[in-house]
Amino acid sequence: MPKYLSIVIPVYNKEENLKILYKELKPFLESIGKEYEIVFVDDSSVDNSPKILHQLAKQDTRIKVVKLLSNYGQSAAIAAGLENAEGRNIVTMDADLQHDPKDIPNLLKKLESGYDIIMRKLKD
């Protein structure tokens, strides 16, 4: 049976953000009360991002780390994350803390009310 939710996050040299992002994401994901996973896609980072991702995955079995063999860019990293996601619902986020995890419950409410795709327009 598929998980209820997958969060797909492409990562390239974001060592300073990863623990903060995880710490902000976890309470919102747990508040949903359904099975979820976080899929981090390392786009061949050259900083400590891979090490931090593997540490996070060791402490939380709901974290999956996908490692790209070369730096292919954000679109390819998202595609790899989508390919490896097991969730019935998928939310993509940046690793740079640009997206607020507080938006996730509202996105899921829209999906559950019959929408197929939810996108949030960023203000100019």
TIVO-2410 file (N, C-alpha, C; in nm, 3 decimals):
# residues 124
REC num residu      c1      c2      c3 atome chaine
REC   1      M   0.084  -0.118   0.000     N      A
REC   1      M   0.000   0.000   0.000    CA      A
REC   1      M   0.089   0.125   0.000     C      A
REC   2      P   0.058   0.221  -0.086     N      A
REC   2      P   0.143   0.341  -0.092    CA      A
REC   2      P   0.129   0.428   0.033     C      A
REC   3      K   0.232   0.502   0.058     N      A
REC   3      K   0.229   0.598   0.168    CA      A
REC   3      K   0.130   0.710   0.132     C      A
REC   4      Y   0.080   0.779   0.230     N      A
REC   4      Y  -0.013   0.889   0.206    CA      A
REC   4      Y   0.058   1.007   0.139     C      A
REC   5      L   0.182   1.036   0.183     N      A
REC   5      L   0.249   1.157   0.138    CA      A
REC   5      L   0.399   1.136   0.120     C      A
REC   6      S   0.451   1.191   0.012     N      A
REC   6      S   0.595   1.200  -0.010    CA      A
REC   6      S   0.631   1.347  -0.026     C      A
REC   7      I   0.735   1.388   0.044     N      A
REC   7      I   0.792   1.521   0.026    CA      A
REC   7      I   0.921   1.500  -0.053     C      A
REC   8      V   0.933   1.562  -0.169     N      A
REC   8      V   1.050   1.548  -0.255    CA      A
REC   8      V   1.129   1.678  -0.249     C      A
REC   9      I   1.257   1.665  -0.211     N      A
REC   9      I   1.341   1.782  -0.192    CA      A
REC   9      I   1.474   1.764  -0.265     C      A
REC  10      P   1.496   1.840  -0.374     N      A
REC  10      P   1.627   1.837  -0.439    CA      A
REC  10      P   1.728   1.914  -0.355     C      A
REC  11      V   1.850   1.861  -0.348     N      A
REC  11      V   1.953   1.920  -0.263    CA      A
REC  11      V   2.082   1.936  -0.343     C      A
REC  12      Y   2.136   2.058  -0.339     N      A
REC  12      Y   2.271   2.080  -0.394    CA      A
REC  12      Y   2.341   2.181  -0.303     C      A
REC  13      N   2.438   2.133  -0.230     N      A
REC  13      N   2.519   2.218  -0.141    CA      A
REC  13      N   2.434   2.301  -0.045     C      A
REC  14      K   2.352   2.235   0.033     N      A
REC  14      K   2.265   2.304   0.129    CA      A
REC  14      K   2.291   2.258   0.272     C      A
REC  15      E   2.417   2.230   0.303     N      A
REC  15      E   2.451   2.177   0.435    CA      A
REC  15      E   2.397   2.262   0.550     C      A
REC  16      E   2.393   2.393   0.533     N      A
REC  16      E   2.350   2.481   0.642    CA      A
REC  16      E   2.199   2.477   0.664     C      A
REC  17      N   2.124   2.426   0.568     N      A
REC  17      N   1.978   2.427   0.578    CA      A
REC  17      N   1.914   2.294   0.615     C      A
REC  18      L   1.982   2.184   0.592     N      A
REC  18      L   1.917   2.053   0.597    CA      A
REC  18      L   1.859   2.018   0.734     C      A
REC  19      K   1.935   2.037   0.838     N      A
REC  19      K   1.884   2.004   0.972    CA      A
REC  19      K   1.770   2.097   1.011     C      A
REC  20      I   1.781   2.224   0.973     N      A
REC  20      I   1.673   2.320   1.003    CA      A
REC  20      I   1.547   2.280   0.928     C      A
REC  21      L   1.560   2.248   0.800     N      A
REC  21      L   1.445   2.207   0.720    CA      A
REC  21      L   1.378   2.085   0.779     C      A
REC  22      Y   1.456   1.985   0.813     N      A
REC  22      Y   1.400   1.863   0.873    CA      A
REC  22      Y   1.328   1.895   1.004     C      A
REC  23      K   1.390   1.977   1.087     N      A
REC  23      K   1.330   2.014   1.216    CA      A
REC  23      K   1.198   2.088   1.197     C      A
REC  24      E   1.189   2.169   1.092     N      A
REC  24      E   1.064   2.241   1.064    CA      A
REC  24      E   0.959   2.151   0.999     C      A
REC  25      L   1.001   2.058   0.918     N      A
REC  25      L   0.909   1.968   0.848    CA      A
REC  25      L   0.844   1.865   0.940     C      A
REC  26      K   0.924   1.806   1.025     N      A
REC  26      K   0.879   1.690   1.103    CA      A
REC  26      K   0.750   1.714   1.182     C      A
REC  27      P   0.735   1.824   1.257     N      A
REC  27      P   0.610   1.842   1.334    CA      A
REC  27      P   0.485   1.848   1.245     C      A
REC  28      F   0.497   1.911   1.129     N      A
REC  28      F   0.381   1.921   1.041    CA      A
REC  28      F   0.347   1.787   0.979     C      A
REC  29      L   0.448   1.710   0.944     N      A
REC  29      L   0.423   1.579   0.887    CA      A
REC  29      L   0.364   1.484   0.990     C      A
REC  30      E   0.413   1.491   1.111     N      A
REC  30      E   0.358   1.405   1.216    CA      A
REC  30      E   0.216   1.446   1.254     C      A
REC  31      S   0.184   1.574   1.242     N      A
REC  31      S   0.049   1.620   1.277    CA      A
REC  31      S  -0.057   1.569   1.180     C      A
REC  32      I  -0.014   1.529   1.061     N      A
REC  32      I  -0.108   1.475   0.963    CA      A
REC  32      I  -0.165   1.342   1.010     C      A
REC  33      G  -0.083   1.267   1.083     N      A
REC  33      G  -0.130   1.139   1.137    CA      A
REC  33      G  -0.140   1.028   1.034     C      A
REC  34      K  -0.069   1.042   0.924     N      A
REC  34      K  -0.071   0.939   0.820    CA      A
REC  34      K   0.072   0.909   0.778     C      A
REC  35      E   0.089   0.797   0.711     N      A
REC  35      E   0.224   0.754   0.673    CA      A
REC  35      E   0.283   0.846   0.567     C      A
REC  36      Y   0.408   0.886   0.590     N      A
REC  36      Y   0.476   0.977   0.498    CA      A
REC  36      Y   0.622   0.937   0.483     C      A
REC  37      E   0.686   1.001   0.386     N      A
REC  37      E   0.830   0.988   0.366    CA      A
REC  37      E   0.884   1.121   0.317     C      A
REC  38      I   1.012   1.141   0.341     N      A
REC  38      I   1.082   1.257   0.287    CA      A
REC  38      I   1.190   1.202   0.195     C      A
REC  39      V   1.184   1.242   0.068     N      A
REC  39      V   1.280   1.196  -0.031    CA      A
REC  39      V   1.375   1.312  -0.064     C      A
REC  40      F   1.495   1.304  -0.011     N      A
REC  40      F   1.598   1.402  -0.042    CA      A
REC  40      F   1.676   1.350  -0.162     C      A
REC  41      V   1.693   1.435  -0.263     N      A
REC  41      V   1.771   1.396  -0.381    CA      A
REC  41      V   1.897   1.480  -0.383     C      A
REC  42      D   2.009   1.415  -0.356     N      A
REC  42      D   2.138   1.484  -0.357    CA      A
REC  42      D   2.189   1.492  -0.500     C      A
REC  43      D   2.196   1.614  -0.552     N      A
REC  43      D   2.239   1.638  -0.689    CA      A
REC  43      D   2.392   1.652  -0.695     C      A
REC  44      S   2.460   1.554  -0.637     N      A
REC  44      S   2.607   1.549  -0.631    CA      A
REC  44      S   2.668   1.670  -0.561     C      A
REC  45      S   2.617   1.698  -0.442     N      A
REC  45      S   2.670   1.807  -0.361    CA      A
REC  45      S   2.818   1.784  -0.331     C      A
REC  46      V   2.893   1.893  -0.322     N      A
REC  46      V   3.035   1.883  -0.290    CA      A
REC  46      V   3.066   1.937  -0.150     C      A
REC  47      D   2.962   1.972  -0.074     N      A
REC  47      D   2.981   2.015   0.064    CA      A
REC  47      D   2.946   1.897   0.155     C      A
REC  48      N   2.905   1.922   0.276     N      A
REC  48      N   2.870   1.815   0.371    CA      A
REC  48      N   2.725   1.769   0.362     C      A
REC  49      S   2.653   1.815   0.261     N      A
REC  49      S   2.512   1.775   0.247    CA      A
REC  49      S   2.493   1.623   0.246     C      A
REC  50      P   2.572   1.546   0.167     N      A
REC  50      P   2.552   1.400   0.167    CA      A
REC  50      P   2.568   1.339   0.306     C      A
REC  51      K   2.667   1.383   0.379     N      A
REC  51      K   2.691   1.331   0.514    CA      A
REC  51      K   2.572   1.363   0.606     C      A
REC  52      I   2.523   1.485   0.599     N      A
REC  52      I   2.410   1.525   0.684    CA      A
REC  52      I   2.285   1.447   0.645     C      A
REC  53      L   2.261   1.430   0.516     N      A
REC  53      L   2.144   1.353   0.472    CA      A
REC  53      L   2.149   1.210   0.524     C      A
REC  54      H   2.266   1.148   0.517     N      A
REC  54      H   2.277   1.010   0.566    CA      A
REC  54      H   2.261   1.002   0.719     C      A
REC  55      Q   2.306   1.104   0.790     N      A
REC  55      Q   2.283   1.110   0.935    CA      A
REC  55      Q   2.134   1.120   0.965     C      A
REC  56      L   2.065   1.207   0.893     N      A
REC  56      L   1.921   1.221   0.913    CA      A
REC  56      L   1.848   1.090   0.881     C      A
REC  57      A   1.889   1.024   0.773     N      A
REC  57      A   1.825   0.899   0.734    CA      A
REC  57      A   1.849   0.790   0.837     C      A
REC  58      K   1.963   0.793   0.903     N      A
REC  58      K   1.992   0.694   1.009    CA      A
REC  58      K   1.899   0.712   1.128     C      A
REC  59      Q   1.866   0.838   1.159     N      A
REC  59      Q   1.783   0.863   1.277    CA      A
REC  59      Q   1.634   0.858   1.246     C      A
REC  60      D   1.595   0.862   1.118     N      A
REC  60      D   1.454   0.859   1.082    CA      A
REC  60      D   1.436   0.771   0.959     C      A
REC  61      T   1.371   0.658   0.977     N      A
REC  61      T   1.353   0.563   0.868    CA      A
REC  61      T   1.256   0.613   0.761     C      A
REC  62      R   1.189   0.723   0.787     N      A
REC  62      R   1.098   0.780   0.686    CA      A
REC  62      R   1.172   0.869   0.587     C      A
REC  63      I   1.302   0.881   0.605     N      A
REC  63      I   1.384   0.959   0.511    CA      A
REC  63      I   1.450   0.865   0.412     C      A
REC  64      K   1.437   0.900   0.285     N      A
REC  64      K   1.501   0.827   0.177    CA      A
REC  64      K   1.598   0.925   0.109     C      A
REC  65      V   1.720   0.880   0.082     N      A
REC  65      V   1.819   0.963   0.015    CA      A
REC  65      V   1.850   0.901  -0.121     C      A
REC  66      V   1.831   0.981  -0.224     N      A
REC  66      V   1.864   0.940  -0.360    CA      A
REC  66      V   1.986   1.022  -0.401     C      A
REC  67      K   2.089   0.956  -0.451     N      A
REC  67      K   2.214   1.022  -0.487    CA      A
REC  67      K   2.230   1.019  -0.639     C      A
REC  68      L   2.237   1.137  -0.701     N      A
REC  68      L   2.264   1.144  -0.844    CA      A
REC  68      L   2.415   1.137  -0.866     C      A
REC  69      L   2.456   1.071  -0.973     N      A
REC  69      L   2.598   1.048  -0.999    CA      A
REC  69      L   2.672   1.171  -1.048     C      A
REC  70      S   2.598   1.269  -1.093     N      A
REC  70      S   2.658   1.393  -1.141    CA      A
REC  70      S   2.560   1.507  -1.109     C      A
REC  71      N   2.605   1.629  -1.121     N      A
REC  71      N   2.520   1.744  -1.096    CA      A
REC  71      N   2.436   1.771  -1.222     C      A
REC  72      Y   2.309   1.725  -1.218     N      A
REC  72      Y   2.221   1.736  -1.334    CA      A
REC  72      Y   2.127   1.856  -1.325     C      A
REC  73      G   2.115   1.918  -1.210     N      A
REC  73      G   2.027   2.033  -1.195    CA      A
REC  73      G   1.897   1.998  -1.125     C      A
REC  74      Q   1.824   2.103  -1.089     N      A
REC  74      Q   1.703   2.089  -1.008    CA      A
REC  74      Q   1.595   2.006  -1.076     C      A
REC  75      S   1.571   2.028  -1.204     N      A
REC  75      S   1.464   1.954  -1.273    CA      A
REC  75      S   1.491   1.804  -1.273     C      A
REC  76      A   1.614   1.765  -1.301     N      A
REC  76      A   1.648   1.623  -1.300    CA      A
REC  76      A   1.639   1.566  -1.159     C      A
REC  77      A   1.679   1.645  -1.059     N      A
REC  77      A   1.671   1.598  -0.921    CA      A
REC  77      A   1.526   1.578  -0.879     C      A
REC  78      I   1.439   1.669  -0.919     N      A
REC  78      I   1.297   1.653  -0.887    CA      A
REC  78      I   1.243   1.529  -0.957     C      A
REC  79      A   1.278   1.510  -1.084     N      A
REC  79      A   1.232   1.392  -1.157    CA      A
REC  79      A   1.278   1.264  -1.089     C      A
REC  80      A   1.402   1.261  -1.042     N      A
REC  80      A   1.453   1.142  -0.971    CA      A
REC  80      A   1.377   1.122  -0.841     C      A
REC  81      G   1.345   1.229  -0.773     N      A
REC  81      G   1.268   1.219  -0.649    CA      A
REC  81      G   1.128   1.166  -0.675     C      A
REC  82      L   1.064   1.216  -0.779     N      A
REC  82      L   0.930   1.169  -0.814    CA      A
REC  82      L   0.933   1.020  -0.850     C      A
REC  83      E   1.038   0.980  -0.920     N      A
REC  83      E   1.052   0.839  -0.960    CA      A
REC  83      E   1.068   0.748  -0.837     C      A
REC  84      N   1.129   0.798  -0.733     N      A
REC  84      N   1.154   0.717  -0.613    CA      A
REC  84      N   1.051   0.737  -0.503     C      A
REC  85      A   0.959   0.828  -0.521     N      A
REC  85      A   0.856   0.854  -0.419    CA      A
REC  85      A   0.751   0.744  -0.420     C      A
REC  86      E   0.705   0.709  -0.301     N      A
REC  86      E   0.604   0.605  -0.286    CA      A
REC  86      E   0.469   0.661  -0.242     C      A
REC  87      G   0.459   0.791  -0.229     N      A
REC  87      G   0.337   0.851  -0.177    CA      A
REC  87      G   0.228   0.866  -0.281     C      A
REC  88      R   0.106   0.858  -0.233     N      A
REC  88      R  -0.012   0.882  -0.316    CA      A
REC  88      R  -0.023   1.031  -0.349     C      A
REC  89      N   0.023   1.115  -0.256     N      A
REC  89      N   0.028   1.259  -0.273    CA      A
REC  89      N   0.175   1.301  -0.264     C      A
REC  90      I   0.215   1.396  -0.349     N      A
REC  90      I   0.354   1.439  -0.351    CA      A
REC  90      I   0.361   1.591  -0.343     C      A
REC  91      V   0.448   1.637  -0.254     N      A
REC  91      V   0.477   1.780  -0.242    CA      A
REC  91      V   0.625   1.798  -0.270     C      A
REC  92      T   0.658   1.892  -0.359     N      A
REC  92      T   0.798   1.924  -0.384    CA      A
REC  92      T   0.833   2.052  -0.309     C      A
REC  93      M   0.953   2.055  -0.256     N      A
REC  93      M   1.002   2.171  -0.182    CA      A
REC  93      M   1.148   2.194  -0.216     C      A
REC  94      D   1.193   2.317  -0.200     N      A
REC  94      D   1.335   2.347  -0.213    CA      A
REC  94      D   1.404   2.324  -0.079     C      A
REC  95      A   1.532   2.295  -0.084     N      A
REC  95      A   1.609   2.274   0.039    CA      A
REC  95      A   1.660   2.405   0.098     C      A
REC  96      D   1.631   2.516   0.032     N      A
REC  96      D   1.684   2.644   0.078    CA      A
REC  96      D   1.591   2.718   0.174     C      A
REC  97      L   1.491   2.650   0.226     N      A
REC  97      L   1.395   2.706   0.322    CA      A
REC  97      L   1.304   2.811   0.260     C      A
REC  98      Q   1.291   2.808   0.129     N      A
REC  98      Q   1.205   2.902   0.059    CA      A
REC  98      Q   1.058   2.870   0.080     C      A
REC  99      H   1.025   2.743   0.096     N      A
REC  99      H   0.886   2.701   0.116    CA      A
REC  99      H   0.861   2.676   0.264     C      A
REC 100      D   0.744   2.713   0.309     N      A
REC 100      D   0.708   2.699   0.450    CA      A
REC 100      D   0.633   2.567   0.471     C      A
REC 101      P   0.685   2.479   0.556     N      A
REC 101      P   0.615   2.353   0.583    CA      A
REC 101      P   0.473   2.373   0.637     C      A
REC 102      K   0.444   2.490   0.692     N      A
REC 102      K   0.309   2.518   0.743    CA      A
REC 102      K   0.205   2.515   0.632     C      A
REC 103      D   0.248   2.527   0.506     N      A
REC 103      D   0.155   2.524   0.393    CA      A
REC 103      D   0.108   2.383   0.359     C      A
REC 104      I   0.180   2.282   0.404     N      A
REC 104      I   0.149   2.144   0.365    CA      A
REC 104      I   0.008   2.100   0.405     C      A
REC 105      P  -0.036   2.120   0.528     N      A
REC 105      P  -0.173   2.077   0.562    CA      A
REC 105      P  -0.280   2.141   0.473     C      A
REC 106      N  -0.263   2.268   0.438     N      A
REC 106      N  -0.361   2.333   0.350    CA      A
REC 106      N  -0.358   2.274   0.209     C      A
REC 107      L  -0.240   2.242   0.159     N      A
REC 107      L  -0.229   2.177   0.029    CA      A
REC 107      L  -0.300   2.042   0.030     C      A
REC 108      L  -0.280   1.967   0.137     N      A
REC 108      L  -0.342   1.834   0.146    CA      A
REC 108      L  -0.494   1.844   0.156     C      A
REC 109      K  -0.545   1.945   0.226     N      A
REC 109      K  -0.691   1.964   0.233    CA      A
REC 109      K  -0.749   1.987   0.095     C      A
REC 110      K  -0.680   2.066   0.013     N      A
REC 110      K  -0.726   2.090  -0.124    CA      A
REC 110      K  -0.725   1.961  -0.205     C      A
REC 111      L  -0.620   1.882  -0.190     N      A
REC 111      L  -0.613   1.755  -0.262    CA      A
REC 111      L  -0.727   1.663  -0.221     C      A
REC 112      E  -0.754   1.658  -0.092     N      A
REC 112      E  -0.860   1.570  -0.042    CA      A
REC 112      E  -0.999   1.618  -0.083     C      A
REC 113      S  -1.011   1.746  -0.119     N      A
REC 113      S  -1.142   1.797  -0.160    CA      A
REC 113      S  -1.165   1.779  -0.311     C      A
REC 114      G  -1.073   1.712  -0.379     N      A
REC 114      G  -1.097   1.677  -0.518    CA      A
REC 114      G  -1.003   1.736  -0.620     C      A
REC 115      Y  -0.915   1.824  -0.580     N      A
REC 115      Y  -0.818   1.878  -0.674    CA      A
REC 115      Y  -0.714   1.772  -0.708     C      A
REC 116      D  -0.662   1.776  -0.830     N      A
REC 116      D  -0.556   1.684  -0.871    CA      A
REC 116      D  -0.418   1.745  -0.852     C      A
REC 117      I  -0.406   1.874  -0.877     N      A
REC 117      I  -0.279   1.943  -0.865    CA      A
REC 117      I  -0.302   2.074  -0.792     C      A
REC 118      I  -0.214   2.105  -0.698     N      A
REC 118      I  -0.220   2.231  -0.624    CA      A
REC 118      I  -0.086   2.301  -0.643     C      A
REC 119      M  -0.091   2.426  -0.682     N      A
REC 119      M   0.031   2.504  -0.698    CA      A
REC 119      M   0.010   2.637  -0.625     C      A
REC 120      R   0.113   2.682  -0.561     N      A
REC 120      R   0.106   2.810  -0.492    CA      A
REC 120      R   0.187   2.910  -0.571     C      A
REC 121      K   0.123   3.016  -0.613     N      A
REC 121      K   0.192   3.120  -0.688    CA      A
REC 121      K   0.269   3.207  -0.592     C      A
REC 122      L   0.398   3.222  -0.619     N      A
REC 122      L   0.480   3.310  -0.538    CA      A
REC 122      L   0.453   3.454  -0.579     C      A
REC 123      K   0.454   3.542  -0.481     N      A
REC 123      K   0.432   3.683  -0.509    CA      A
REC 123      K   0.554   3.739  -0.582     C      A
REC 124      D   0.528   3.831  -0.673     N      A
REC 124      D   0.636   3.895  -0.749    CA      A
REC 124      D   0.717   3.986  -0.661     C      A
***
